[in-house]
Amino acid sequence: MTTVLDSRATGKVAGAPPARSKRPRILQYNFLGGLAGWLWLLVVIIPIYWIVITSFKLQNDYYDTSPLAPPANPTLENYRFVLENDFVRYFFNSVIVTVGSVVPAVVVSFMAAYAIVRGSATSRFLRSVNSVFLMGLAIPLQAVIIPVYLIIIKLQMYDTLGAIILPSIAFAIPLSVLVLSNFIRDVPKELFESMRMDGATEWGTLWRLALPLTRPALVTVTIYQGLQVWNGFLLPLILTQTPEQRTLPLALASFQGQYSVNIPAVLASVVLTTLPILTLYIIGRRQLLSGLTAGFGK
């Protein structure tokens, strides 16, 4: 009884652990890390700043003023000059190649990843198919560009947009299968079993269950492969010849050769080429980074 009264009088419960004293938390600053971050930011920002401000300068002003000085009389003449030199055609060629490559690659990869995850435990053939896809990750495009060129010649598709689309699909599938299969493995098996007990076919389970649950992974793969195809330079260079079939990266190289003296016009074409990539990255950067981290970290 005395213990209870004493604990009530002191406001403490008998047998309770002593309360920890609240000490002020000392903030520790990583000055070296912060300095390195600011230096890296300057390394990245200064070239972008120079490209943007120079694209708004006249050719004479570029040589008369400091490279990092903002334009005294900003002008859109360089952008008009670039747009009048078939830039719109090159842009639509890149859109056709990107959409025509990414959409079939993602659809085929999604179905292949589902079949590998669901059937590799019982099918030796599917396990071997998965090994073939993994081997495809180890083959760089530069190593097989000559066989690809000969195949395109045999198919009589040289100097067409289809000649760029078909190899782009083939090289996009292995990585897409790897990422999508890792996400499909995270879907609980009980959900697949419940769908099967309800009478759903494999096709129904694929589109009604696996597709909604792996939508973030599909967005990740679509954005990543879209960026790869949009920036592709080697395939358009080897498999096309006429200016009508050029994509933006190849057209940018031609701008540099044709207008090598007019540096502001070249940089204006760089800005126009980068805008779709930057927009796509801003829209899906979180899903892109999280999806790639989850896909490679398992």
Backbone as JSON, one array per atom type, in Angstrom:
{
  "sequence": "MTTVLDSRATGKVAGAPPARSKRPRILQYNFLGGLAGWLWLLVVIIPIYWIVITSFKLQNDYYDTSPLAPPANPTLENYRFVLENDFVRYFFNSVIVTVGSVVPAVVVSFMAAYAIVRGSATSRFLRSVNSVFLMGLAIPLQAVIIPVYLIIIKLQMYDTLGAIILPSIAFAIPLSVLVLSNFIRDVPKELFESMRMDGATEWGTLWRLALPLTRPALVTVTIYQGLQVWNGFLLPLILTQTPEQRTLPLALASFQGQYSVNIPAVLASVVLTTLPILTLYIIGRRQLLSGLTAGFGK",
  "N": [[0.84, -1.22, 0.0], [1.96, 1.18, 0.73], [3.8, 1.54, -1.32], [2.13, 1.92, -3.52], [0.83, 4.33, -2.83], [3.03, 6.0, -2.74], [3.84, 5.95, -5.38], [1.63, 7.09, -6.61], [1.71, 9.57, -5.48], [4.05, 10.62, -6.48], [3.51, 10.53, -9.14], [4.32, 8.45, -10.78], [4.38, 5.12, -12.09], [4.57, 2.09, -10.37], [7.28, -0.02, -10.93], [7.59, 0.74, -13.53], [9.67, 1.54, -16.35], [12.39, 3.87, -16.08], [11.9, 7.2, -17.22], [13.23, 8.47, -20.23], [15.6, 10.99, -20.49], [15.05, 13.98, -22.22], [17.09, 15.05, -24.62], [18.58, 17.69, -26.44], [18.67, 17.34, -29.92], [21.46, 17.05, -31.93], [22.26, 18.48, -34.91], [23.92, 17.19, -37.65], [25.93, 18.23, -40.18], [26.78, 17.49, -43.5], [29.24, 18.72, -44.94], [31.09, 18.27, -46.98], [29.72, 16.52, -48.66], [27.55, 18.17, -49.38], [28.93, 20.23, -50.71], [30.04, 18.81, -52.85], [27.67, 18.07, -54.11], [26.66, 20.59, -54.97], [28.72, 21.35, -56.71], [28.47, 19.36, -58.67], [25.93, 20.01, -59.58], [26.44, 22.49, -60.78], [28.11, 21.64, -62.84], [26.28, 20.27, -64.42], [24.25, 22.16, -64.91], [25.4, 24.45, -66.13], [26.22, 23.82, -68.91], [23.61, 23.33, -69.96], [22.37, 25.78, -69.52], [23.99, 27.39, -71.19], [23.37, 26.32, -73.72], [20.62, 26.93, -73.97], [20.46, 29.8, -73.75], [22.1, 30.55, -75.87], [20.68, 29.65, -78.05], [18.82, 31.62, -78.4], [20.17, 33.75, -79.4], [21.44, 35.94, -81.98], [23.51, 35.13, -84.81], [25.68, 36.88, -85.14], [25.74, 38.13, -82.66], [26.53, 36.03, -81.05], [29.26, 35.66, -81.5], [30.23, 38.11, -80.76], [29.72, 38.6, -78.08], [30.08, 37.49, -74.63], [30.21, 33.94, -74.04], [28.58, 32.98, -71.93], [26.95, 35.09, -71.35], [23.7, 36.51, -71.11], [21.32, 36.85, -73.83], [21.25, 40.0, -75.42], [19.32, 40.95, -77.16], [16.88, 38.98, -77.38], [15.8, 36.47, -79.68], [13.68, 34.58, -81.86], [14.5, 33.67, -84.23], [16.32, 31.66, -84.87], [14.95, 29.31, -84.19], [12.8, 29.44, -85.96], [14.23, 29.22, -88.33], [15.23, 26.6, -88.12], [12.86, 25.07, -88.04], [11.87, 25.52, -90.56], [13.46, 23.98, -92.16], [12.75, 21.23, -92.72], [12.43, 20.13, -90.2], [10.1, 19.37, -88.92], [9.29, 17.11, -90.35], [11.33, 15.29, -89.68], [10.8, 15.1, -86.98], [8.25, 13.83, -86.89], [8.97, 11.43, -88.08], [10.6, 10.36, -86.07], [8.66, 10.08, -84.06], [6.98, 8.14, -85.23], [8.74, 5.95, -85.42], [9.39, 5.57, -82.72], [6.89, 5.05, -81.42], [6.02, 2.88, -82.99], [7.94, 1.02, -82.32], [8.04, 0.77, -79.5], [5.44, 0.14, -78.52], [4.67, -2.5, -79.7], [6.86, -3.94, -78.6], [6.54, -3.72, -75.8], [4.04, -4.94, -75.41], [4.49, -7.59, -76.37], [6.58, -8.3, -74.63], [5.29, -8.19, -72.15], [3.39, -10.29, -72.32], [5.17, -12.41, -72.71], [6.65, -12.31, -70.32], [4.65, -12.92, -68.46], [4.02, -15.56, -69.24], [6.46, -16.81, -68.71], [6.76, -16.5, -65.92], [4.48, -17.8, -64.93], [4.64, -20.35, -66.02], [7.23, -21.37, -65.94], [7.94, -22.99, -63.83], [7.03, -25.53, -64.37], [7.59, -26.05, -67.0], [10.2, -26.84, -69.08], [10.86, -25.71, -71.47], [9.99, -23.04, -71.31], [11.7, -22.11, -69.36], [14.12, -22.25, -70.73], [13.58, -20.37, -72.69], [13.48, -18.07, -71.14], [16.16, -17.95, -70.41], [17.29, -17.39, -72.88], [16.33, -14.8, -73.34], [17.66, -13.48, -71.26], [20.27, -13.79, -72.14], [20.17, -12.13, -74.29], [20.49, -9.63, -73.19], [23.19, -9.38, -72.91], [24.26, -8.93, -75.38], [25.48, -6.45, -77.29], [24.24, -3.77, -79.38], [26.07, -2.79, -81.24], [27.65, -4.97, -81.83], [26.23, -6.63, -83.5], [25.41, -5.2, -85.68], [26.15, -5.41, -88.36], [25.16, -8.05, -89.23], [22.42, -7.42, -88.82], [22.08, -5.37, -90.69], [22.5, -6.82, -93.1], [20.34, -8.59, -92.99], [18.18, -6.8, -93.18], [18.62, -5.84, -95.75], [18.16, -8.2, -97.22], [15.45, -8.51, -96.71], [14.48, -6.45, -98.18], [13.96, -3.95, -97.07], [15.51, -1.78, -96.7], [16.35, 1.62, -96.07], [13.91, 2.49, -95.06], [11.39, 3.33, -92.62], [10.51, 1.11, -91.28], [12.75, -0.51, -91.26], [14.18, 0.49, -89.15], [12.43, 0.11, -87.06], [11.95, -2.69, -86.65], [14.51, -3.92, -85.71], [14.72, -2.34, -83.39], [12.57, -3.18, -81.85], [13.36, -5.81, -81.32], [15.68, -5.45, -79.75], [14.62, -4.2, -77.57], [13.06, -5.99, -76.21], [14.4, -7.97, -74.43], [15.29, -6.61, -71.98], [12.86, -5.53, -71.17], [11.32, -7.81, -70.66], [12.73, -8.85, -68.48], [12.33, -6.87, -66.46], [9.5, -6.76, -66.27], [8.84, -9.41, -65.63], [9.89, -9.65, -63.05], [8.16, -7.98, -61.65], [5.7, -9.27, -62.03], [6.13, -11.6, -60.61], [5.83, -10.72, -58.02], [3.12, -10.63, -57.62], [0.67, -12.09, -55.63], [0.34, -15.65, -55.47], [-2.06, -16.68, -54.69], [-4.03, -15.02, -55.73], [-3.96, -15.61, -58.47], [-4.76, -18.27, -58.32], [-7.35, -18.02, -57.28], [-8.59, -16.67, -59.39], [-8.45, -18.69, -61.31], [-10.05, -20.65, -60.12], [-12.47, -19.37, -60.27], [-13.08, -19.74, -62.87], [-11.75, -18.35, -64.85], [-9.83, -17.96, -67.8], [-6.38, -18.36, -68.93], [-5.78, -16.2, -70.57], [-7.74, -14.39, -69.77], [-6.97, -14.04, -67.08], [-4.52, -12.88, -67.52], [-5.09, -10.34, -68.7], [-7.0, -9.23, -67.01], [-6.13, -9.41, -64.4], [-3.22, -9.57, -64.07], [-2.42, -7.41, -65.69], [-3.61, -4.93, -64.58], [-2.3, -4.95, -62.05], [0.39, -4.76, -62.61], [0.73, -2.35, -63.81], [2.3, 0.0, -63.1], [4.89, -1.01, -63.66], [4.69, -1.44, -66.4], [4.4, 1.18, -67.31], [6.9, 2.16, -66.56], [8.67, 0.59, -68.16], [7.77, 1.37, -70.69], [8.39, 4.12, -70.77], [11.17, 4.08, -70.43], [12.11, 2.52, -72.64], [11.06, 4.08, -74.67], [12.63, 6.4, -74.45], [15.11, 5.3, -75.13], [14.77, 4.5, -77.82], [14.04, 6.92, -79.0], [16.38, 8.41, -78.75], [18.03, 6.95, -80.33], [20.74, 6.45, -82.55], [22.54, 4.9, -84.09], [21.17, 2.84, -85.56], [19.36, 4.34, -87.34], [21.41, 5.63, -88.77], [22.8, 3.56, -90.1], [20.83, 2.06, -91.41], [19.26, 3.7, -93.01], [19.14, 6.07, -95.72], [18.25, 8.22, -97.39], [17.28, 11.69, -96.98], [14.57, 11.91, -96.35], [13.9, 9.85, -94.65], [15.1, 10.27, -92.23], [15.63, 10.38, -88.7], [15.27, 12.34, -85.65], [17.8, 12.4, -84.08], [19.68, 11.72, -86.1], [19.12, 13.71, -87.96], [19.9, 15.89, -86.49], [22.66, 15.61, -86.5], [23.07, 16.11, -89.21], [22.29, 18.78, -89.31], [24.38, 19.9, -87.89], [26.43, 19.46, -89.67], [25.6, 20.82, -91.95], [25.03, 23.38, -91.13], [27.3, 24.33, -89.75], [28.62, 26.65, -89.07], [26.69, 28.35, -88.14], [26.11, 28.39, -85.13], [24.12, 29.1, -83.11], [21.74, 28.26, -84.44], [22.11, 25.52, -84.63], [22.1, 24.83, -81.91], [19.51, 25.57, -81.29], [18.11, 23.59, -82.65], [18.94, 21.47, -81.06], [17.65, 22.06, -78.63], [14.93, 21.83, -79.41], [14.88, 19.14, -80.06], [15.32, 17.97, -77.59], [13.17, 18.65, -75.97], [10.74, 16.94, -76.14], [11.8, 14.59, -74.91], [12.51, 15.55, -72.38], [10.0, 16.31, -71.39], [8.67, 13.84, -71.31], [10.23, 12.52, -69.42], [9.84, 14.12, -67.12], [7.14, 13.65, -66.63], [7.02, 10.9, -65.97], [9.12, 10.29, -64.17], [9.3, 9.39, -61.52], [8.03, 6.85, -61.46], [9.66, 5.64, -63.31], [12.25, 5.55, -62.08], [11.68, 4.17, -59.66], [10.63, 1.82, -60.68], [12.8, 0.72, -62.16], [14.61, 0.35, -60.08], [13.29, -1.53, -58.49], [13.13, -3.59, -60.34], [15.79, -4.38, -60.82], [16.77, -4.93, -58.36], [16.13, -7.33, -57.28]],
  "CA": [[0.0, 0.0, 0.0], [2.85, 2.34, 0.77], [4.38, 1.69, -2.64], [1.12, 2.5, -4.4], [0.64, 5.74, -2.46], [4.21, 6.76, -3.13], [3.87, 6.1, -6.83], [0.61, 8.05, -6.99], [2.14, 10.91, -5.08], [5.11, 11.1, -7.38], [3.03, 10.5, -10.53], [4.99, 7.38, -11.5], [3.82, 3.79, -11.88], [5.57, 1.19, -9.8], [7.81, -1.01, -11.86], [7.74, 1.29, -14.87], [11.06, 1.93, -16.64], [12.61, 5.3, -15.92], [11.71, 7.99, -18.44], [14.46, 8.95, -20.81], [15.72, 12.44, -20.51], [15.02, 14.54, -23.56], [18.25, 15.86, -24.91], [18.48, 18.34, -27.76], [19.31, 16.61, -31.0], [22.5, 17.83, -32.58], [22.24, 18.28, -36.35], [25.23, 17.0, -38.24], [25.92, 18.64, -41.57], [27.79, 16.88, -44.35], [29.68, 19.84, -45.78], [31.74, 17.76, -48.18], [28.69, 16.02, -49.55], [26.82, 19.3, -49.94], [29.79, 20.92, -51.68], [30.11, 17.98, -54.04], [26.38, 18.18, -54.8], [26.59, 21.88, -55.66], [29.65, 21.32, -57.84], [27.87, 18.54, -59.73], [24.82, 20.78, -60.14], [27.02, 23.47, -61.7], [28.59, 20.92, -64.03], [25.13, 19.9, -65.25], [23.42, 23.3, -65.26], [26.08, 25.43, -66.99], [26.02, 23.52, -70.35], [22.21, 23.51, -70.35], [22.16, 27.23, -69.57], [24.64, 27.91, -72.39], [22.61, 25.89, -74.91], [19.34, 27.64, -74.05], [20.63, 31.23, -74.04], [22.7, 30.73, -77.19], [19.67, 29.42, -79.08], [18.06, 32.86, -78.58], [21.07, 34.79, -79.88], [21.78, 35.99, -83.38], [24.84, 34.59, -85.08], [26.69, 37.92, -84.88], [25.83, 38.36, -81.21], [27.22, 34.91, -80.42], [30.71, 35.87, -81.59], [30.61, 39.41, -80.2], [29.48, 38.66, -76.64], [30.58, 36.37, -73.84], [29.36, 32.76, -74.24], [27.62, 32.8, -70.83], [26.14, 36.3, -71.17], [22.36, 36.36, -71.69], [21.17, 37.62, -75.08], [20.77, 41.38, -75.27], [18.09, 41.04, -77.96], [16.44, 37.6, -77.66], [15.09, 36.29, -80.93], [13.25, 33.23, -82.21], [14.87, 33.47, -85.63], [16.97, 30.36, -85.02], [13.92, 28.27, -84.17], [12.09, 29.52, -87.25], [15.15, 28.7, -89.35], [15.29, 25.14, -87.99], [11.56, 24.5, -88.4], [11.68, 25.63, -92.01], [14.36, 23.05, -92.84], [12.26, 19.85, -92.6], [12.52, 19.6, -88.84], [8.82, 18.73, -88.58], [9.31, 15.77, -90.94], [12.19, 14.45, -88.84], [10.11, 14.88, -85.71], [7.22, 12.81, -87.07], [9.67, 10.15, -88.3], [10.99, 9.85, -84.75], [7.44, 9.65, -83.37], [6.53, 6.88, -85.82], [9.68, 4.9, -85.04], [9.3, 5.33, -81.28], [5.61, 4.38, -81.12], [6.01, 1.58, -83.67], [8.87, 0.09, -81.67], [7.79, 0.58, -78.07], [4.15, -0.52, -78.26], [4.76, -3.96, -79.86], [7.84, -4.53, -77.69], [5.98, -3.82, -74.45], [2.96, -5.95, -75.42], [5.1, -8.92, -76.46], [7.34, -8.55, -73.41], [4.36, -8.45, -71.05], [2.87, -11.64, -72.47], [6.26, -13.36, -72.49], [6.97, -12.33, -68.9], [3.58, -13.65, -67.77], [4.17, -16.99, -69.52], [7.65, -17.31, -68.03], [6.52, -16.56, -64.48], [3.43, -18.77, -64.61], [4.87, -21.7, -66.53], [8.62, -21.83, -65.89], [8.11, -24.02, -62.79], [6.65, -26.84, -64.9], [7.97, -26.18, -68.41], [11.61, -26.63, -69.36], [10.95, -24.84, -72.64], [9.87, -21.65, -70.88], [12.94, -21.76, -68.66], [15.14, -22.0, -71.75], [13.24, -19.09, -73.32], [13.92, -17.02, -70.22], [17.62, -17.87, -70.53], [17.6, -16.71, -74.15], [16.09, -13.38, -73.12], [18.75, -12.96, -70.44], [21.45, -13.71, -72.99], [20.03, -10.97, -75.16], [20.99, -8.44, -72.5], [24.66, -9.33, -73.0], [24.66, -8.69, -76.77], [25.29, -5.04, -77.64], [23.8, -3.5, -80.75], [27.22, -2.58, -82.12], [28.25, -6.25, -82.19], [25.41, -7.35, -84.5], [24.85, -4.24, -86.62], [26.36, -5.89, -89.72], [24.11, -9.02, -89.56], [21.13, -6.74, -88.93], [22.09, -4.67, -91.99], [22.32, -7.8, -94.17], [18.96, -9.09, -92.93], [17.3, -5.75, -93.7], [18.81, -5.83, -97.21], [17.46, -9.38, -97.75], [14.02, -8.27, -96.61], [14.17, -5.32, -99.05], [13.41, -2.89, -96.23], [16.52, -0.75, -96.48], [15.95, 3.01, -96.25], [12.52, 2.68, -94.64], [11.24, 3.42, -91.17], [10.38, -0.25, -90.78], [14.08, -1.06, -91.04], [14.6, 0.91, -87.81], [11.47, -0.37, -86.07], [12.1, -4.12, -86.34], [15.61, -4.17, -84.75], [14.46, -1.67, -82.12], [11.69, -4.08, -81.09], [14.14, -6.97, -80.88], [16.61, -5.1, -78.69], [13.88, -3.71, -76.41], [12.33, -7.07, -75.54], [15.05, -8.66, -73.28], [15.23, -5.85, -70.74], [11.46, -5.38, -70.79], [10.9, -9.09, -70.07], [13.36, -8.96, -67.16], [11.68, -5.98, -65.5], [8.1, -7.14, -66.09], [8.74, -10.7, -64.94], [10.12, -9.43, -61.63], [6.95, -7.42, -61.06], [4.64, -10.28, -62.02], [6.43, -12.55, -59.52], [5.36, -10.16, -56.76], [1.68, -10.83, -57.48], [0.44, -13.32, -54.84], [-0.18, -16.79, -56.23], [-3.45, -16.92, -54.32], [-4.9, -14.29, -56.65], [-4.07, -16.4, -59.7], [-5.56, -19.46, -58.05], [-8.75, -17.64, -57.15], [-9.1, -16.42, -60.73], [-8.62, -19.97, -61.98], [-11.22, -21.32, -59.54], [-13.68, -18.69, -60.76], [-13.32, -20.11, -64.26], [-11.06, -17.47, -65.78], [-8.78, -18.56, -68.6], [-5.09, -17.69, -68.77], [-5.87, -14.9, -71.22], [-8.52, -13.53, -68.88], [-6.13, -13.7, -65.92], [-3.46, -11.98, -67.99], [-5.54, -8.96, -68.96], [-7.87, -8.71, -65.95], [-5.45, -9.44, -63.11], [-1.81, -9.19, -64.16], [-2.25, -6.09, -66.31], [-3.79, -3.81, -63.63], [-1.36, -4.97, -60.93], [1.74, -4.43, -63.08], [0.67, -1.12, -64.61], [3.51, 0.84, -62.91], [6.02, -1.57, -64.38], [4.47, -1.19, -67.82], [4.74, 2.59, -67.55], [8.36, 2.27, -66.45], [9.3, 0.01, -69.35], [7.41, 2.18, -71.85], [9.16, 5.37, -70.76], [12.59, 3.79, -70.63], [12.35, 2.11, -74.02], [10.8, 5.24, -75.52], [13.82, 7.25, -74.43], [16.18, 4.64, -75.86], [14.5, 4.55, -79.26], [14.05, 8.32, -79.44], [17.77, 8.85, -78.82], [18.83, 6.04, -81.14], [21.48, 7.07, -83.65], [23.26, 3.95, -84.93], [20.27, 2.18, -86.51], [19.02, 5.24, -88.46], [22.59, 5.95, -89.57], [23.2, 2.42, -90.92], [19.73, 1.45, -92.15], [18.58, 4.68, -93.86], [20.07, 6.81, -96.58], [17.68, 9.45, -97.91], [16.88, 12.63, -95.92], [13.16, 11.76, -95.98], [13.76, 8.8, -93.63], [15.92, 10.59, -91.08], [15.02, 10.69, -87.41], [15.82, 13.56, -85.07], [19.24, 12.37, -83.79], [20.44, 11.76, -87.34], [18.93, 15.03, -88.54], [20.71, 16.82, -85.72], [24.01, 15.51, -87.05], [23.1, 16.8, -90.49], [22.27, 20.21, -89.02], [25.73, 20.3, -87.5], [27.28, 19.5, -90.85], [25.14, 21.79, -92.94], [25.07, 24.72, -90.56], [28.33, 24.24, -88.73], [29.02, 27.99, -88.67], [25.57, 28.95, -87.41], [25.99, 27.64, -83.88], [22.8, 29.27, -82.47], [20.73, 27.44, -85.1], [22.35, 24.13, -84.22], [21.65, 24.66, -80.53], [18.05, 25.62, -81.31], [17.65, 22.24, -83.0], [19.17, 20.62, -79.88], [16.57, 22.33, -77.68], [13.69, 21.24, -79.93], [15.0, 17.68, -79.98], [15.32, 17.53, -76.19], [11.91, 18.97, -75.29], [9.88, 15.75, -75.91], [12.44, 13.7, -73.94], [12.4, 16.17, -71.05], [8.6, 16.23, -70.98], [8.37, 12.45, -70.95], [10.92, 12.19, -68.16], [9.18, 14.82, -66.01], [5.85, 13.01, -66.36], [7.12, 9.56, -65.37], [10.44, 10.03, -63.59], [9.2, 8.61, -60.28], [7.77, 5.46, -61.79], [10.83, 5.11, -64.01], [13.31, 5.24, -61.13], [11.23, 3.13, -58.74], [10.49, 0.56, -61.42], [14.1, 0.15, -62.45], [15.2, -0.09, -58.82], [12.65, -2.79, -58.08], [13.4, -4.62, -61.31], [17.16, -4.87, -60.77], [17.19, -5.19, -57.0], [15.55, -8.59, -56.76]],
  "C": [[0.86, 1.24, 0.0], [3.46, 2.6, -0.59], [3.42, 2.33, -3.61], [0.93, 3.96, -4.11], [1.83, 6.57, -2.9], [4.25, 6.98, -4.64], [2.82, 7.07, -7.31], [1.05, 9.45, -6.64], [3.19, 11.46, -6.01], [4.7, 11.09, -8.83], [3.69, 9.44, -11.37], [4.35, 6.06, -11.16], [4.93, 2.89, -11.39], [6.01, 0.18, -10.83], [8.0, -0.49, -13.27], [9.18, 1.69, -15.1], [11.24, 3.43, -16.5], [12.52, 6.04, -17.25], [13.06, 8.51, -18.92], [14.48, 10.48, -20.84], [15.8, 12.94, -21.94], [16.21, 15.48, -23.74], [18.1, 16.51, -26.29], [19.29, 17.57, -28.79], [20.28, 17.53, -31.73], [22.5, 17.49, -34.07], [23.67, 18.2, -36.87], [25.15, 17.3, -39.73], [27.08, 17.98, -42.31], [28.25, 17.95, -45.35], [30.33, 19.34, -47.07], [30.72, 17.23, -49.19], [27.88, 17.14, -50.19], [27.63, 20.05, -50.98], [29.91, 20.12, -52.97], [28.81, 18.03, -54.84], [26.24, 19.49, -55.57], [27.54, 21.93, -56.85], [29.08, 20.5, -59.0], [26.69, 19.26, -60.37], [25.34, 21.83, -61.12], [27.51, 22.81, -62.99], [27.45, 20.59, -64.98], [24.4, 21.14, -65.76], [24.1, 24.23, -66.26], [25.97, 25.06, -68.48], [24.58, 23.71, -70.82], [21.88, 25.0, -70.47], [22.77, 27.83, -70.84], [23.88, 27.55, -73.65], [21.34, 26.72, -75.07], [19.55, 29.1, -74.43], [21.24, 31.45, -75.42], [21.68, 30.51, -78.3], [18.81, 30.65, -79.33], [18.93, 34.02, -79.05], [21.16, 34.77, -81.4], [23.21, 35.51, -83.59], [25.93, 35.61, -84.8], [26.86, 38.17, -83.38], [26.59, 37.24, -80.52], [28.73, 35.13, -80.43], [31.15, 37.17, -80.93], [30.49, 39.48, -78.69], [30.09, 37.45, -75.95], [29.66, 35.16, -74.01], [28.29, 32.59, -73.16], [26.77, 34.03, -70.58], [24.77, 36.09, -71.79], [22.21, 37.22, -72.93], [20.62, 39.01, -74.81], [19.46, 41.58, -76.01], [17.63, 39.62, -78.29], [15.61, 37.53, -78.93], [14.74, 34.82, -81.12], [13.6, 32.89, -83.66], [15.53, 32.1, -85.84], [15.96, 29.22, -85.03], [13.11, 28.28, -85.47], [12.94, 28.93, -88.37], [15.2, 27.17, -89.32], [13.98, 24.5, -88.44], [11.31, 24.56, -89.89], [12.55, 24.68, -92.8], [14.01, 21.6, -92.51], [12.38, 19.28, -91.2], [11.23, 18.88, -88.45], [8.76, 17.32, -89.15], [10.17, 14.83, -90.09], [11.53, 14.13, -87.51], [9.06, 13.77, -85.85], [7.85, 11.46, -87.4], [10.09, 9.53, -86.97], [9.78, 9.37, -83.96], [6.97, 8.3, -83.9], [7.44, 5.73, -85.39], [9.55, 4.56, -83.56], [8.02, 4.58, -80.92], [5.57, 2.99, -81.74], [6.94, 0.57, -83.06], [8.46, -0.24, -80.25], [6.5, -0.2, -77.83], [4.21, -2.03, -78.52], [5.74, -4.61, -78.89], [7.28, -4.71, -76.3], [4.88, -4.88, -74.4], [3.54, -7.36, -75.47], [5.87, -9.27, -75.18], [6.43, -8.87, -72.24], [3.8, -9.86, -71.13], [3.96, -12.68, -72.23], [6.62, -13.45, -71.0], [5.91, -13.09, -68.1], [3.72, -15.16, -67.99], [5.37, -17.57, -68.8], [7.4, -17.48, -66.54], [5.52, -17.67, -64.14], [3.78, -20.2, -65.01], [6.28, -22.21, -66.41], [8.82, -22.92, -64.84], [7.84, -25.41, -63.32], [7.13, -27.09, -66.32], [9.46, -25.88, -68.58], [11.8, -25.69, -70.55], [10.89, -23.38, -72.23], [11.11, -21.21, -70.1], [14.06, -21.47, -69.64], [14.86, -20.69, -72.48], [13.67, -17.93, -72.43], [15.44, -16.86, -70.28], [18.03, -17.16, -71.81], [17.39, -15.21, -74.01], [17.21, -12.76, -72.28], [20.04, -12.86, -71.23], [21.38, -12.51, -73.92], [20.5, -9.68, -74.52], [22.5, -8.29, -72.65], [25.16, -9.04, -74.4], [24.44, -7.23, -77.1], [24.89, -4.88, -79.1], [24.98, -3.37, -81.7], [27.83, -3.9, -82.61], [27.49, -6.95, -83.31], [24.86, -6.4, -85.56], [25.04, -4.71, -88.06], [25.37, -7.01, -90.08], [22.73, -8.39, -89.69], [21.02, -6.01, -90.27], [21.85, -5.66, -93.13], [20.9, -8.37, -94.18], [17.99, -8.07, -93.51], [17.42, -5.66, -95.22], [18.06, -7.0, -97.84], [15.94, -9.18, -97.71], [13.55, -7.11, -97.48], [13.47, -4.19, -98.27], [14.4, -1.76, -95.99], [15.96, 0.63, -96.85], [14.44, 3.2, -96.04], [12.49, 2.8, -93.11], [11.08, 2.05, -90.54], [11.72, -0.91, -90.53], [14.62, -0.65, -89.68], [13.71, 0.29, -86.75], [11.73, -1.82, -85.67], [13.3, -4.4, -85.42], [15.39, -3.49, -83.4], [13.55, -2.52, -81.24], [12.5, -5.23, -80.5], [15.05, -6.63, -79.71], [15.9, -4.54, -77.45], [13.25, -4.83, -75.6], [13.09, -7.66, -74.35], [14.96, -7.89, -71.97], [13.79, -5.7, -70.26], [10.94, -6.66, -70.14], [11.48, -9.24, -68.67], [12.63, -8.11, -66.12], [10.25, -6.43, -65.23], [7.96, -8.47, -65.36], [8.99, -10.55, -63.44], [8.9, -8.83, -60.95], [5.83, -8.45, -61.0], [4.89, -11.32, -60.93], [5.96, -12.03, -58.17], [3.86, -10.31, -56.56], [1.44, -12.12, -56.71], [-0.16, -14.43, -55.68], [-1.64, -17.08, -55.9], [-4.42, -16.19, -55.24], [-5.06, -15.04, -57.97], [-4.92, -17.64, -59.48], [-7.03, -19.14, -57.91], [-9.37, -17.32, -58.5], [-9.34, -17.72, -61.48], [-9.83, -20.72, -61.43], [-12.52, -20.66, -59.96], [-13.95, -18.96, -62.23], [-12.63, -19.23, -65.27], [-9.97, -18.24, -66.53], [-7.47, -17.82, -68.35], [-5.1, -16.31, -69.44], [-6.65, -13.91, -70.36], [-7.72, -13.11, -67.66], [-5.05, -12.71, -66.32], [-3.94, -10.54, -68.07], [-6.36, -8.38, -67.82], [-7.2, -8.66, -64.59], [-4.01, -8.93, -63.21], [-1.61, -7.78, -64.72], [-2.5, -4.95, -65.33], [-2.74, -3.78, -62.52], [0.06, -4.6, -61.35], [1.75, -3.17, -63.93], [1.86, -0.19, -64.35], [4.73, 0.31, -63.64], [5.89, -1.35, -65.88], [4.79, 0.25, -68.18], [6.25, 2.8, -67.51], [9.05, 1.77, -67.71], [9.0, 0.85, -70.58], [8.24, 3.45, -71.91], [10.63, 5.1, -71.05], [12.89, 3.41, -72.08], [12.05, 3.24, -75.0], [11.99, 6.18, -75.58], [14.96, 6.62, -75.23], [15.98, 4.73, -77.36], [14.56, 5.98, -79.78], [15.48, 8.83, -79.62], [18.63, 7.98, -79.72], [19.46, 6.72, -82.34], [22.07, 6.04, -84.61], [22.35, 3.29, -85.97], [19.82, 3.12, -87.63], [20.22, 5.55, -89.35], [22.93, 4.82, -90.54], [22.09, 1.98, -91.87], [18.92, 2.43, -92.98], [19.62, 5.47, -94.64], [19.52, 8.16, -97.0], [17.29, 10.38, -96.77], [15.43, 12.46, -95.47], [12.94, 10.74, -94.87], [14.57, 9.09, -92.38], [15.06, 10.78, -89.84], [15.75, 11.88, -86.8], [17.32, 13.47, -84.72], [20.1, 12.43, -85.05], [20.3, 13.11, -88.02], [19.74, 16.07, -87.8], [22.16, 16.79, -86.19], [24.12, 16.21, -88.39], [23.03, 18.31, -90.31], [23.67, 20.69, -88.65], [26.66, 20.34, -88.7], [26.89, 20.58, -91.82], [25.23, 23.21, -92.42], [26.1, 24.78, -89.44], [28.77, 25.61, -88.24], [27.94, 28.64, -87.82], [25.3, 28.15, -86.14], [24.66, 27.88, -83.18], [21.7, 28.44, -83.12], [20.88, 25.97, -84.73], [21.84, 23.89, -82.81], [20.14, 24.8, -80.42], [17.47, 24.26, -81.7], [17.87, 21.26, -81.85], [18.05, 20.81, -78.86], [15.27, 21.7, -78.14], [13.72, 19.72, -79.86], [14.86, 17.17, -78.55], [13.98, 17.74, -75.5], [11.0, 17.75, -75.12], [10.47, 14.79, -74.89], [12.29, 14.25, -72.53], [10.98, 16.09, -70.53], [8.23, 14.82, -70.54], [9.02, 12.05, -69.64], [10.26, 12.86, -66.97], [7.87, 14.13, -65.64], [6.04, 11.69, -65.59], [8.43, 9.26, -64.68], [10.35, 9.18, -62.33], [8.95, 7.14, -60.56], [8.95, 4.84, -62.52], [11.91, 4.69, -63.02], [12.91, 4.11, -60.18], [11.1, 1.79, -59.44], [11.81, -0.08, -61.74], [14.78, -0.36, -61.19], [14.62, -1.41, -58.38], [12.99, -3.92, -59.04], [14.79, -5.21, -61.21], [17.58, -5.25, -59.36], [16.67, -6.49, -56.43], [16.38, -9.76, -57.22]]
}
